[in-house]
Amino acid sequence: MSETTASETTASENTASETTTETAPQRPAGRTRTPKQDPVLTAAVDLAREAVLAPVTDASSVGEHLGVTVHEDRLLTHLFDCRLAGYPGWTWYATVARAPRSKHVTVCETGLVAGPDSLLAPDWVPWEERMQALQEQEAQEEQDSPAEGEEHPDDGQDSAPAEHTGAGEAAPTEESASDGETSHTGDEPAAHQDPEDGAAS
């Protein structure tokens, strides 16, 4: 009896634990905390400007400080106006960070970032796609070229009869000359004249 009672008690405890797990309230997922703007990193404007000026020869190309962008609690980016010729709308940036319980500011990276009105290069197109577009254009031009040249055979057919007619008209003259007949021009008198003129035929 004692063994049966112990097994029944264990089964009831397992059932109770499963019921408690199913009915326990769940915490809402996806809750994120907004990062805090670190005052030490925010004050490191001069350090960020020096980091931006390091690879730049002209100090006038880095303009005024535009503000900061916070990424994490101890990670943010300083933004500066870009005055380089040919880069309208671009912005210099310097990302800085620090370790917990440390006042030492470290520069992570610097560079230029494009803005909404920046002048950008066109999107890069892979070589295969560029060649495919060129081949399609050439094939289209080859299909259109015979349609443009269809008038040339007609012109040749129209001119052929004229040439043939001219040759046919000239042929009797050559034959008559070969038979021994005298050809006359407008300056020479005809051999046969009318009886009214009194000339012998």
C-alpha positions as a printed Julia matrix, in Angstrom:
201×3 Matrix{Float64}:
  0.0    0.0      0.0
  2.85   2.37     0.77
  4.44   1.88    -2.69
  1.15   2.57    -4.46
  0.55   5.68    -2.4
  4.05   7.02    -3.19
  3.64   6.52    -6.96
  0.24   8.17    -6.94
  1.69  11.13    -5.03
  4.54  11.53    -7.56
  2.12  11.43   -10.49
 -0.08  14.07    -8.91
  2.93  16.33    -8.32
  4.0   16.01   -11.97
  0.5   16.87   -13.15
  0.4   19.9    -10.88
  3.77  21.13   -12.17
  2.62  20.77   -15.79
 -0.56  22.7    -15.02
  1.45  25.45   -13.34
  3.81  25.7    -16.3
  0.99  25.98   -18.8
 -0.93  28.58   -16.85
  2.08  30.71   -15.85
  1.98  34.19   -17.41
  4.6   34.79   -20.11
  6.61  37.99   -20.43
  6.11  39.97   -23.63
  8.87  39.25   -26.16
 10.72  41.86   -28.19
 11.03  44.46   -25.44
 14.21  46.5    -25.98
 15.78  49.23   -23.93
 16.7   52.56   -25.48
 20.46  53.12   -25.24
 21.63  56.03   -23.12
 23.73  58.85   -24.55
 27.1   58.64   -22.84
 28.24  62.09   -21.57
 31.95  61.23   -21.79
 31.67  60.21   -25.44
 29.43  63.15   -26.26
 32.04  65.57   -24.96
 34.8   64.04   -27.13
 34.1   66.33   -30.09
 37.69  67.53   -30.45
 39.02  63.97   -30.41
 36.54  62.97   -33.11
 37.48  65.99   -35.25
 41.19  65.16   -34.97
 40.46  61.6    -36.01
 38.58  62.82   -39.09
 41.33  65.3    -39.98
 44.09  62.67   -39.73
 43.72  61.29   -43.3
 42.7   64.7    -44.73
 45.29  67.23   -45.89
 43.06  70.32   -45.85
 41.53  71.18   -42.48
 38.92  73.39   -44.14
 37.26  70.3    -45.66
 35.84  69.37   -42.23
 33.02  71.7    -41.27
 31.0   72.29   -38.17
 29.84  69.61   -35.75
 26.37  68.4    -36.75
 25.56  66.2    -33.75
 25.84  62.6    -32.56
 24.12  59.3    -33.3
 23.8   56.92   -30.33
 24.24  53.21   -31.08
 24.76  51.63   -27.64
 25.26  52.8    -24.07
 28.97  53.48   -24.63
 29.07  53.71   -28.4
 28.14  56.71   -30.55
 29.12  58.56   -33.74
 30.05  62.22   -34.17
 28.97  63.87   -37.43
 30.7   66.78   -39.19
 29.83  68.8    -42.27
 31.84  67.86   -45.37
 33.24  70.74   -47.42
 35.24  68.74   -49.93
 34.78  69.82   -53.55
 32.67  67.29   -55.42
 31.01  65.85   -52.28
 27.88  67.95   -51.75
 25.53  66.5    -49.15
 28.15  64.13   -47.67
 29.02  63.97   -43.97
 32.21  63.15   -42.09
 31.77  60.71   -39.21
 33.88  59.41   -36.34
 32.62  56.54   -34.17
 33.92  56.5    -30.59
 33.49  54.1    -27.66
 34.76  53.46   -24.14
 34.98  50.49   -21.82
 32.75  50.22   -18.7
 34.01  52.28   -15.72
 36.68  53.87   -17.95
 37.05  57.49   -19.03
 39.38  56.68   -21.92
 37.69  57.3    -25.28
 38.7   55.15   -28.22
 38.11  56.05   -31.9
 36.66  53.03   -33.7
 36.46  54.3    -37.3
 36.16  57.41   -39.45
 34.96  58.14   -42.94
 32.4   59.76   -45.2
 28.73  58.89   -45.37
 26.29  59.96   -48.08
 23.17  61.93   -47.33
 19.76  61.96   -49.04
 20.85  64.71   -51.5
 24.38  63.41   -52.14
 25.82  63.01   -55.6
 26.33  59.26   -56.05
 27.77  57.06   -58.75
 25.29  54.95   -60.76
 24.49  51.47   -59.53
 27.03  48.85   -60.53
 25.78  46.41   -63.16
 27.46  42.98   -63.44
 29.43  42.28   -66.6
 27.12  39.45   -67.65
 24.06  41.68   -67.55
 25.81  44.46   -69.48
 26.91  42.04   -72.21
 23.43  40.51   -72.41
 21.88  43.93   -72.93
 24.45  44.71   -75.66
 23.8   41.42   -77.44
 20.05  41.97   -77.35
 20.53  45.43   -78.85
 22.72  44.08   -81.66
 20.21  41.31   -82.42
 17.41  43.87   -82.61
 19.44  46.01   -85.01
 20.09  42.99   -87.25
 16.36  42.24   -87.38
 15.53  45.83   -88.29
 18.22  46.24   -91.0
 16.62  43.94   -93.71
 13.33  45.79   -93.4
 15.09  49.07   -94.15
 16.88  47.62   -97.21
 13.88  46.01   -98.93
 13.58  48.93  -101.39
 16.96  48.29  -103.0
 15.9   45.16  -105.01
 12.85  47.02  -106.35
 15.03  49.88  -107.55
 17.24  47.39  -109.4
 14.24  45.78  -111.12
 12.91  49.14  -112.25
 16.21  50.17  -113.77
 16.82  46.81  -115.52
 14.05  47.15  -118.18
 15.26  50.62  -119.05
 18.75  49.36  -119.65
 17.43  46.4   -121.67
 15.25  48.68  -123.81
 18.17  50.93  -124.58
 20.24  47.96  -125.68
 17.4   46.66  -127.84
 16.99  49.96  -129.61
 20.67  50.19  -130.39
 20.84  46.61  -131.78
 19.04  47.21  -135.14
 21.36  50.1   -135.91
 24.37  47.87  -135.46
 22.8   45.11  -137.64
 21.93  47.54  -140.45
 25.45  48.83  -140.42
 26.77  45.3   -140.7
 24.54  44.52  -143.73
 26.25  47.22  -145.72
 23.54  49.83  -145.56
 24.71  53.37  -145.37
 23.85  55.21  -142.25
 22.8   58.77  -142.65
 23.18  61.72  -140.46
 21.26  64.92  -140.49
 24.02  66.75  -142.42
 24.21  64.3   -145.39
 21.46  64.22  -148.1
 19.41  61.08  -148.45
 20.21  58.78  -151.41
 16.55  58.38  -152.33
 14.58  61.54  -153.02
 11.02  62.14  -154.09
 10.21  62.41  -157.86
  8.93  65.9   -157.27
 12.39  67.1   -156.42
 13.71  65.64  -159.74
 16.38  63.53  -158.04
 17.1   60.05  -159.34
 16.49  57.19  -156.98
